[in-house]
Amino acid sequence: MDPLLLARLQFALTVGFHFLFPPLTIGLAWMLVIIEAIGWKKKDEVYAKIGKFFGKVLGLIFAVGVASGIVMEFQFGTNWSEYSKFVGDIFGAPLAAEGVFAFFLESTFLGLYILGRERVSKGVHWFSILMVAIGSTISAFWILVANSWQQTPAGYILQNNRAELVDFWAAVFNPSTLPRFFHTLGASMISGAFLMMGISAYWLIKKINFEIAIRSMRFAVIFGLIFSILEVFPFGHEHAKQVARTQPEKFAAIQGLYTTQEGAPLAIFAIPGTEPPKLHFPIEIPGLLSWLAFGDINAKIKGINEFPQDEIPPLFLTFVSYHNMVLLGIYFIFITILSFYLMRKNKLFENQKILKVLMYSTPLPLIASQLGWISAEVGRQPWIVYKLMKTKDAVSVTVGTGELIFSILMFIVIYILLLSIFLKLLFNWVKKGPEKIKVEVAQ
Amino acid sequence: MIDLNTIWFLLIGVLIIGYAILDGFDLGVGVIQLFTKDENERRININAVGPVWDGNEVWLLTGGGALFAAFPIVYATVFSGFYLAFMLLLLFLIFRAVSFEFRKFSETPAEKKRWDMAFALGSTVPALLYGVAIGNLMRGLPVKFVDGKIVSDITFLGLLNPFALLIGLTGFAMFVMHGAIYLTMKTTDQHQERMIKWANNSWIVFVSLYVISTVVSLFVAKYLFDGILKNPLFWILFLLLLGSMIYIPVGLKSRKFGWSFFASSAMITSVIGLLAVSLYPRLVPSSINLDEFSLTVYNASSTQYTLQTMLIIALIGMPIVIGYTIYIYRVFKGKVIITQDSY
């Protein structure tokens, strides 16, 4: 088998698995910042229990995130050594900055948050979850700096067979950093909200922990509603506009625009065929894509036909993953508005049907995140650094097929094992519920 | 004036020393866990490192990131060259990382024991592998430059040689001793007495292995000793090594466990410092041609601008990190107390 393909598979597998956990960490941590503050300031016993229950969930999620994250820190060196040599002057800095400014902060204070409840004052304890939230957010920032630089490199010159840094801030705030940071952050908040909604829905369906479940549900629905809307507008919209400006090949691929057009239509649904590139059974709204991307229904947008054959990304995967992500994004808005409406009418907590829908929706934001990630990364192909280095030139030349097969199998086995144990422990904990947790609110 | 490349050699050294001191003791605790039969003692052991191990491991991650940023060619060459060994290391580090929380969430004693063993093995194997990696580095790696590009020919079997294993065992004994001394501060009664015994015994093993390693290095990696006696840094570190090494059993005997731990940390600093002094300016000595092909702080580094930017990041970030790390250690100071939140 082709070592390049294997190395790409391994990267997709390990980063995909890792990427299930940090979004949950970030979303849940920020929710806990609010929940713990209410529990502490208002001496509210229910919120204190919600905080303690989901605080333990955070610990469990964080652990798997750390475990799978160790791999990521070193994998550029082990599997992409040519890439590491080419971009090391630029790409290593945000990874190191992530360690210095983020990993230390979140890891150190998580220990205090989880194990120090009885050793520090309530104020310091709240501060510790705030630091976890801030740390995990800064971590997302630096890792997106690094990844965005691959999408839209800036602040460098090509010299001595490598990309060399000439302007640190230009590299950090390259054209795609901020749109992608906010878009990912929004996705994380939704992931956290849907986790809490799903768990609360389970309790309500089973009619256990009722008192607590209605409060956690209420909080999660409002949190989820706010971020589901923000995620599409402005975060998603701004990100799409940026892709249209800075990576026209990717934009054309994800939107299914195969010929250059003025007044380009927005494809709502289609099945993309590749040879020749063509959308089958399209449902399109004329002019909308041009308007969304450039604010003018007549704007001309470059189609796939404009670009050299060997510089366009895979068309099927990018279109399908992007469109399903958008579909899920719209679903999140719909379901959180509906839940919010029913909640206002006092009809949510007994509505078995909608509660079941909410329960089964728990993993959907994570699936949306994976799909978004696939459109972003596959959409960048064949480049590993857009227009600077191709993926095929980036792989470690010294790592052979046999070694790769070994490590891929190893990761598959470990990750299946970890995921199943993680889920089993999480389910047990959810079944146990927060009712019997001892909390102290009066001080 | 020392140049930026040298400063980054020092800073990477500081990160490695930080990792070896901090994660060093919880790796050592993990090894001891492997031999701890009593369930209560195992629980105390794991909770002795529970609140801090994760922050400790970040020293490794940040070290990896800093190596990538400052010396990308070393990062790329060593990690791709050590591919299988590295994957094996990751396997154990992954299970170690989840063992704490998974233990806490497990309900039966059998399950809890399984995660105790994941922590134990996840510490034991890395504690050995780090030294093996260092041993291979000291011997030199088969790297060379062809047309200005670095080419390496490192094989997995080539990494398993007696010298590397000797260094591996030396490092292993060092971590076990360090972990045992840490536990003397965290435990009481019989458990504490056993840890003092562990500390003393592993001290003897470490000191013997260190002497043997030094003598063997004179033959295997003679270049490490070139001109070293004329280097004042060598003498400072050597005296620190001697002083701290001698103090450890004395401190243990007079039950000054905090000071013994401090001495053990100083000893680790000097052991790694001495190696760094002998390696400098090389990062990866070439076994093909030491003078021509070794990767040094100059031919394997990032640009001056990147090194300078990274230095600013380190100077802003690391004092804050050290500040709150000290704070957290103070919060969890003293004997282990088991609460409902404990592992």
Interface residues (C-beta under 8 A of the other chain):
Chain A: K56 G59 L60 F62 A63 V64 V66 A67 S68 G69 I70 V71 E73 F74 F76 G77 T78 N79 S81 E82 S84 K85 V87 G88 D89 I90 F91 G92 A93 L95 A96 A97 E98 G99 V100 F101 F103 F104 L105 S107 T108 F109 L110 G111 L112 I114 L115 G116 R117 E118 R119 V120 N161 E164 L165 V166 F168 S396 T398 V399 E403 F406 S407 M410 I414 L418 I421 F422 L425 L426 N428 W429 K438
Chain B: N47 G50 P51 V52 W53 D54 G55 E57 V58 L60 L61 T62 G64 G65 A66 L67 F68 A69 A70 F71 P72 I73 Y75 A76 T77 V78 F79 S80 G81 F82 Y83 L84 F86 M87 L90 L91 L93 I94 F95 A97 V98 F100 E101 F102 K104 F105 S106 E107 G148 K149 I150 S152 D153 I154 S302 T303 Y305 T306 T309 M310 I313 A314 G317 M318 V321 Y324 T325 I328 V331 F332 T339 Q340 D341 S342
